Amino acid sequence: MTREAVRAGLFTASGLIGGACGRCGRRHFPHAVPCPWCGSDDVTTVTLSSQGSLWGWTVVTAAPPGYDGPVPYGFGVVELADDGLHVVTRLAGDAADYTPGRAVRFTVVPLGGDVDTWAFEPA
């Protein structure tokens, strides 16, 4: 069975796909033109850092409408300090391991069926 991304262009096995602005120097996720910070069209595609720290989180215990994947699962905000970003993301691993500032790393996880999504897990 061939696996597919929840949405093309958001991530690869190496990390999230973002943009880097040639004018203001800031990064953003997801990749977009123009730059959401300054409006420049001088945006290149970059793979964002695969390492971060957990900034805030919650545990989802009831499946949202249309979702057929496993519950519970973590959902939170990861700081990618190397990129100057906070990213809202799914969290993998045991919720008991979530602590403020916890080092996390990028991973790809099954979402349901033959679809994958990204997440961050304890490093």
C-alpha positions as CSV (number, residue, x, y, z in Angstrom):
1,M,0.0,0.0,0.0
2,T,1.3,3.5,-0.9
3,R,1.3,6.0,1.9
4,E,0.3,9.6,1.2
5,A,0.7,12.9,3.2
6,V,-2.3,14.4,4.8
7,R,-1.6,17.4,2.5
8,A,1.1,17.6,-0.2
9,G,3.8,20.2,0.3
10,L,3.7,20.4,4.1
11,F,6.4,18.0,5.1
12,T,8.9,15.3,4.0
13,A,10.5,12.6,6.0
14,S,13.2,15.2,7.0
15,G,10.9,17.9,8.4
16,L,8.4,20.6,7.8
17,I,8.6,22.5,4.6
18,G,8.7,26.3,5.2
19,G,9.7,29.4,3.6
20,A,12.7,31.7,4.1
21,C,12.3,35.4,3.0
22,G,15.3,36.9,1.1
23,R,14.2,40.4,2.1
24,C,13.3,40.3,5.8
25,G,15.2,37.1,6.6
26,R,12.4,35.5,8.6
27,R,11.1,32.0,8.2
28,H,7.5,30.8,8.1
29,F,5.3,27.7,8.0
30,P,3.7,26.6,5.9
31,H,5.6,27.7,2.8
32,A,3.9,30.7,1.2
33,V,4.5,33.4,-1.3
34,P,4.4,36.3,-0.6
35,C,6.2,36.3,2.8
36,P,3.6,36.7,5.5
37,W,5.9,39.0,7.5
38,C,6.9,41.6,4.9
39,G,5.0,40.8,1.7
40,S,8.1,40.1,-0.4
41,D,8.0,37.6,-3.3
42,D,11.6,36.7,-2.6
43,V,10.8,33.4,-0.7
44,T,12.8,30.2,-1.0
45,T,11.7,26.8,0.2
46,V,13.5,25.4,3.2
47,T,13.2,22.4,5.5
48,L,12.7,23.7,9.0
49,S,14.6,22.4,12.0
50,S,13.7,18.9,13.1
51,Q,14.5,19.7,16.8
52,G,12.5,21.9,19.1
53,S,11.1,22.3,22.6
54,L,7.6,21.9,23.8
55,W,6.0,25.2,24.6
56,G,2.4,24.2,25.5
57,W,0.1,21.3,24.9
58,T,-3.2,19.5,25.6
59,V,-4.4,15.9,25.2
60,V,-7.3,15.3,22.8
61,T,-9.6,12.6,24.3
62,A,-12.6,12.8,22.0
63,A,-12.2,12.4,18.2
64,P,-13.1,15.5,16.2
65,P,-15.8,15.1,13.5
66,G,-14.5,13.2,10.5
67,Y,-11.4,11.9,12.3
68,D,-11.0,8.1,12.4
69,G,-7.5,7.9,13.9
70,P,-6.5,6.9,17.4
71,V,-7.4,8.9,20.5
72,P,-6.1,10.1,22.9
73,Y,-3.4,12.1,21.2
74,G,-1.3,15.1,22.1
75,F,-1.7,18.5,20.4
76,G,0.5,21.5,21.2
77,V,2.9,24.2,20.3
78,V,6.6,23.5,19.6
79,E,9.2,26.2,19.5
80,L,11.7,25.8,16.6
81,A,14.3,28.2,18.0
82,D,16.6,27.8,15.1
83,D,13.9,29.0,12.8
84,G,12.4,31.7,15.1
85,L,9.0,29.9,14.9
86,H,6.3,28.4,17.1
87,V,4.4,25.6,15.2
88,V,1.0,24.1,16.2
89,T,1.5,20.4,15.8
90,R,0.4,16.9,16.7
91,L,2.4,15.3,19.5
92,A,3.5,11.7,19.5
93,G,4.3,9.6,22.5
94,D,2.9,9.2,26.0
95,A,1.2,12.4,27.4
96,A,2.9,11.7,30.8
97,D,6.2,12.6,29.1
98,Y,5.0,16.1,28.1
99,T,6.6,18.8,30.2
100,P,7.3,22.5,29.5
101,G,10.6,22.9,27.6
102,R,10.9,19.2,26.9
103,A,13.2,18.6,23.9
104,V,11.2,17.2,21.0
105,R,12.1,16.0,17.4
106,F,10.1,15.8,14.2
107,T,8.6,12.5,13.1
108,V,6.0,11.2,10.6
109,V,3.1,9.3,12.1
110,P,0.1,7.4,10.6
111,L,-3.1,9.5,10.7
112,G,-5.5,6.8,9.6
113,G,-5.9,4.5,6.6
114,D,-3.0,5.1,4.2
115,V,-2.5,8.8,5.3
116,D,0.5,10.1,7.2
117,T,0.9,13.4,9.1
118,W,3.7,15.0,11.0
119,A,4.2,15.2,14.7
120,F,6.9,15.9,17.3
121,E,7.9,13.3,19.9
122,P,10.2,13.4,23.0
123,A,13.8,13.5,21.9
